Amino acid sequence: MTTEIIKEIREAEHAAEEKIKAAQQESKELLAKAEEAAEKTVKSAQEKELEKSRKLLEEAEKQANLEALEKREQNKIQCEALKKKAGEKLEDAVKLVMERIVNLNGNS
């Protein structure tokens, strides 16, 4: 009877050791799965933020291009106005020079 009790105790100890090993293995697997899920979550969040940043950058570039286009158009209009004024003044300057030449030649 004593040997039987010892045998049962050993079997119980062996079963307990097996359960502990199985629990440790399950714990390792759960931890690995949790780490993998956390890594996927972080990666997904990073990708979403990168995409948001890309979209914001694209929108900023579009806005900057529109503003640059508007500025170019304004500058073009101002340049044309300056050219027109310069052309008018050139005509006046040519007339003035011609008058002086004629007056100089006429007064000689």
C-alpha positions in Angstrom: 0.0 0.0 0.0 2.8 2.4 0.7 4.4 1.8 -2.6 1.1 2.4 -4.2 0.7 5.7 -2.5 4.2 6.7 -3.4 3.5 5.7 -7.0 0.4 7.8 -7.0 2.3 10.7 -5.6 5.0 10.4 -8.3 2.3 10.2 -10.9 0.6 13.3 -9.5 3.9 15.1 -9.4 4.7 14.1 -12.9 1.2 15.2 -14.1 1.7 18.5 -12.2 5.1 19.0 -13.9 3.6 18.3 -17.3 0.8 20.8 -16.6 3.4 23.4 -15.5 5.4 22.8 -18.7 2.2 23.0 -20.8 1.2 26.2 -19.0 4.6 27.7 -19.5 4.5 26.8 -23.2 1.0 28.3 -23.5 2.2 31.4 -21.7 5.1 31.8 -24.1 2.8 31.3 -27.1 0.3 33.8 -25.7 3.1 36.3 -25.0 4.4 35.9 -28.6 1.0 36.4 -30.0 0.4 39.5 -27.9 3.8 40.9 -29.0 3.0 40.2 -32.6 -0.5 41.8 -32.3 1.1 44.8 -30.6 3.7 45.1 -33.3 1.0 44.9 -36.0 -1.0 47.6 -34.2 2.0 49.9 -33.9 2.9 49.3 -37.6 -0.6 50.0 -38.7 -0.7 53.2 -36.6 2.6 54.3 -38.1 1.4 53.6 -41.6 -1.8 55.5 -41.0 0.1 58.5 -39.7 2.5 58.4 -42.6 -0.4 58.3 -45.0 -2.0 61.3 -43.2 1.4 63.1 -43.4 1.7 62.4 -47.1 -1.8 63.7 -47.8 -1.2 66.8 -45.8 2.1 67.4 -47.6 0.4 66.9 -51.0 -2.4 69.3 -50.0 0.2 71.9 -48.9 2.1 71.5 -52.2 -1.1 71.9 -54.2 -1.9 75.0 -52.2 1.6 76.4 -52.6 1.4 75.8 -56.3 -1.9 77.6 -56.6 -0.5 80.5 -54.6 2.6 80.6 -56.8 0.5 80.5 -59.9 -1.6 83.4 -58.6 1.5 85.4 -57.8 3.0 84.7 -61.2 -0.2 86.0 -62.8 -0.1 89.1 -60.7 3.5 89.7 -61.5 2.8 89.2 -65.2 0.1 91.8 -65.0 2.3 94.2 -63.2 5.2 93.6 -65.6 2.9 94.3 -68.6 1.7 97.5 -66.9 5.3 98.6 -66.3 6.2 97.8 -69.9 3.3 99.9 -71.1 4.3 102.8 -68.9 8.0 102.4 -70.0 6.9 102.4 -73.7 4.8 105.5 -73.2 7.7 107.3 -71.5 10.1 106.1 -74.2 7.9 107.7 -76.8 7.9 111.0 -74.8 11.7 110.7 -74.4 12.1 110.2 -78.1 9.9 113.2 -78.8 11.8 115.3 -76.3 15.2 114.3 -77.8 13.9 115.0 -81.4 12.6 118.4 -80.3 15.9 119.3 -78.8 17.8 118.1 -81.9 15.5 120.1 -84.1 15.8 123.2 -81.9 19.6 122.9 -81.7 19.8 122.5 -85.5 17.2 125.1 -86.1 18.9 127.7 -83.8 22.4 127.3 -85.3 
